[in-house]
Amino acid sequence: MAKLENKTKENPKLEQNRLSDGRISLYLEYYLGREEKPVLDENGNQVYYESGKMQGKPKFAVKHHRRKENLSLYLIEKPRTPAERQQNKETLELAVKIRAERE
């Protein structure tokens, strides 16, 4: 139950990161938008696709802007006792509640 599955688009997203000590760190990832810049060749001219479905259309370099916020909440990766499972469940519920507040 402690595993996160993001099926819907949320901002911020609740994400997890596996730590080397056997815990899972929870954090929020905010998507702040994107920036598109045209791809230019060495002469400063716009570069176009040469083949495929996009043939003849200009190329763009896309930069996505994101920010992460650490929640300082941790799950136990492989809970062995009912107490550890309950702790994981409560921690995950708290993280979901924090994410809902930050929307």
C-alpha positions as CSV (number, residue, x, y, z in Angstrom):
1,M,0.0,0.0,0.0
2,A,3.0,2.3,0.5
3,K,3.9,2.4,-3.1
4,L,2.9,5.6,-5.0
5,E,1.2,5.3,-8.3
6,N,0.7,8.6,-10.2
7,K,-2.1,7.9,-12.7
8,T,-3.5,11.4,-12.8
9,K,-1.9,14.8,-13.6
10,E,-1.4,16.7,-10.4
11,N,0.5,19.8,-9.5
12,P,2.3,19.3,-7.2
13,K,3.0,15.6,-7.7
14,L,3.8,13.4,-4.7
15,E,7.0,11.5,-5.6
16,Q,9.3,9.1,-3.9
17,N,13.0,8.4,-3.9
18,R,14.7,5.2,-2.6
19,L,17.4,5.8,-0.1
20,S,20.5,3.6,0.5
21,D,19.4,2.8,4.1
22,G,16.2,1.0,3.1
23,R,13.8,3.9,3.5
24,I,11.8,5.8,0.9
25,S,11.9,9.6,1.0
26,L,8.7,11.5,0.0
27,Y,8.8,14.8,-1.8
28,L,6.6,17.2,-3.8
29,E,7.5,18.1,-7.4
30,Y,6.0,21.3,-8.8
31,Y,5.8,21.7,-12.6
32,L,6.3,25.4,-13.4
33,G,6.0,25.3,-17.2
34,R,8.3,25.0,-20.1
35,E,10.4,27.1,-22.4
36,E,10.9,26.5,-26.1
37,K,13.9,27.8,-28.1
38,P,14.4,27.2,-31.8
39,V,17.4,25.0,-32.7
40,L,19.9,27.0,-34.8
41,D,22.8,25.7,-36.9
42,E,26.3,27.2,-36.9
43,N,25.2,30.0,-39.3
44,G,22.3,31.0,-37.0
45,N,19.6,29.6,-39.3
46,Q,16.6,27.6,-38.1
47,V,17.0,23.8,-38.3
48,Y,14.2,21.7,-39.8
49,Y,13.3,18.0,-39.6
50,E,14.6,16.1,-42.6
51,S,12.5,12.9,-42.4
52,G,9.6,11.3,-40.6
53,K,6.3,12.6,-39.6
54,M,7.7,16.1,-38.7
55,Q,9.5,16.5,-42.0
56,G,9.8,20.2,-43.0
57,K,8.8,21.5,-39.6
58,P,11.2,23.5,-37.4
59,K,13.1,21.9,-34.5
60,F,12.7,23.3,-31.0
61,A,14.7,22.6,-27.8
62,V,12.3,22.3,-24.9
63,K,13.3,23.0,-21.2
64,H,10.9,22.0,-18.5
65,H,11.0,23.9,-15.3
66,R,10.4,22.0,-12.1
67,R,10.9,22.5,-8.3
68,K,11.2,19.9,-5.6
69,E,10.2,20.3,-2.0
70,N,11.4,17.7,0.5
71,L,8.7,16.7,3.0
72,S,11.1,15.0,5.5
73,L,8.7,12.0,5.6
74,Y,10.0,8.5,5.1
75,L,8.4,5.1,4.4
76,I,9.9,1.7,5.3
77,E,10.7,0.0,2.0
78,K,9.9,-3.5,3.1
79,P,7.7,-3.4,6.3
80,R,7.8,-6.7,8.2
81,T,5.4,-6.0,11.1
82,P,1.9,-4.7,11.3
83,A,3.2,-1.7,13.2
84,E,5.6,-0.8,10.4
85,R,2.8,-1.2,7.8
86,Q,0.5,1.0,9.9
87,Q,3.2,3.6,10.2
88,N,3.7,3.6,6.4
89,K,0.0,4.0,5.8
90,E,-0.3,6.9,8.2
91,T,2.8,8.6,6.8
92,L,1.5,8.2,3.2
93,E,-1.9,9.7,4.3
94,L,-0.1,12.7,5.9
95,A,1.9,13.2,2.7
96,V,-1.3,13.1,0.6
97,K,-2.9,15.6,2.9
98,I,0.1,18.0,2.6
99,R,0.0,17.7,-1.2
100,A,-3.7,18.6,-1.2
101,E,-3.0,21.7,1.0
102,R,-0.3,22.9,-1.4
103,E,-2.4,22.6,-4.6
